[in-house]
Amino acid sequence: MRLFGNAMSPYGRKVHVVIQEHGLADKVALVDVNPRQKPEAVIPVSALGKIPILVLDDGTAIKDSPIIAEYLDAEFGGSKLLPRTGLARWKALTRIADCDGIIEASILVRNERLRPEAQQSADFIAWNLDKVKRTMAELEAQAAGLDKNFDLGTIAVACVLGYVPRRLPEFEGLANSHPGLAALRQRLLQRPSIAATEPA
Ligand SMILES: N[C@@H](CCC(=O)N[C@@H](CS)C(=O)NCC(=O)O)C(=O)O
């Protein structure tokens, strides 16, 4: 299998954690791509041009990080990280959706801030930043129990905690603003798969 992605992608990190958890590194060759700078390296395997993409040996492309993570867990990990049925499954999938929403809104804020100042929309930034703030506050309220089970939902939270404080200055002081999440982040970093994939 080939995994198209890059080390900076918070979505891709979720897949890397699953690869570590199930000892799949020998089965997955990494193809380092930057879809914005070099879309032609990605578009032949996915017209959307988004990473991560897992290309199976028969050429089938599995797309979207939650689907790739579930594919690897179900096909190679005995579904240890995402039950096939039952409430725990739907809770984990909902957690993933919230975390992906945080990451998506954070990327929109960051990309807007990287535009020339005169072209930036303060409304657009505030609209998306509010999504991040509200959902981070919700996670903070639940932080003590978020690692009770370690599943794909927990992995998604770990990837949010590795990304948002690095990318949005509003969350740089996580220990002051979100002490529960800061403590959770440290607990999650005890797990080798999380520590090994933590961005530099
Ligand atoms: N829902 C997708 C989002 C993937 C995504 O947006 N990836 C970013 C990189 S972190 C990307 O490829 N951006 C390029 C683009 O949007 O064209 C997933 O979970 O895999």
The ligand as an SDF file (V2000), in Angstrom:
LIG
                    3D

 20 19  0  0  0  0  0  0  0  0999 V2000
  -11.7110   15.3820    5.2040 N   0  0  0  0  0  0  0  0  0  0  0  0
  -10.3730   15.1920    4.7020 C   0  0  0  0  0  0  0  0  0  0  0  0
   -9.6370   16.5130    4.7320 C   0  0  0  0  0  0  0  0  0  0  0  0
   -8.2570   16.3890    4.1000 C   0  0  0  0  0  0  0  0  0  0  0  0
   -7.6010   17.7540    3.8830 C   0  0  0  0  0  0  0  0  0  0  0  0
   -8.2320   18.8090    3.8160 O   0  0  0  0  0  0  0  0  0  0  0  0
   -6.2600   17.7190    3.7670 N   0  0  0  0  0  0  0  0  0  0  0  0
   -5.5060   18.9190    3.4950 C   0  0  0  0  0  0  0  0  0  0  0  0
   -4.0880   18.7990    4.0240 C   0  0  0  0  0  0  0  0  0  0  0  0
   -3.9930   18.7860    5.7650 S   0  0  0  0  0  0  0  0  0  0  0  0
   -5.4010   19.0930    2.0020 C   0  0  0  0  0  0  0  0  0  0  0  0
   -5.1760   18.1310    1.2970 O   0  0  0  0  0  0  0  0  0  0  0  0
   -5.5520   20.3150    1.5130 N   0  0  0  0  0  0  0  0  0  0  0  0
   -5.4220   20.6080    0.1260 C   0  0  0  0  0  0  0  0  0  0  0  0
   -6.6940   21.1010   -0.4730 C   0  0  0  0  0  0  0  0  0  0  0  0
   -7.6750   21.3280    0.2610 O   0  0  0  0  0  0  0  0  0  0  0  0
   -6.7190   21.2650   -1.6890 O   0  0  0  0  0  0  0  0  0  0  0  0
   -9.6640   14.1220    5.5440 C   0  0  0  0  0  0  0  0  0  0  0  0
  -10.0390   13.9310    6.7180 O   0  0  0  0  0  0  0  0  0  0  0  0
   -8.7720   13.4320    5.0210 O   0  0  0  0  0  0  0  0  0  0  0  0
  1  2  1  0
  2  3  1  0
  2 18  1  0
  3  4  1  0
  4  5  1  0
  5  6  2  0
  5  7  1  0
  7  8  1  0
  8  9  1  0
  8 11  1  0
  9 10  1  0
 11 12  2  0
 11 13  1  0
 13 14  1  0
 14 15  1  0
 15 16  2  0
 15 17  1  0
 18 19  2  0
 18 20  1  0
M  END
$$$$
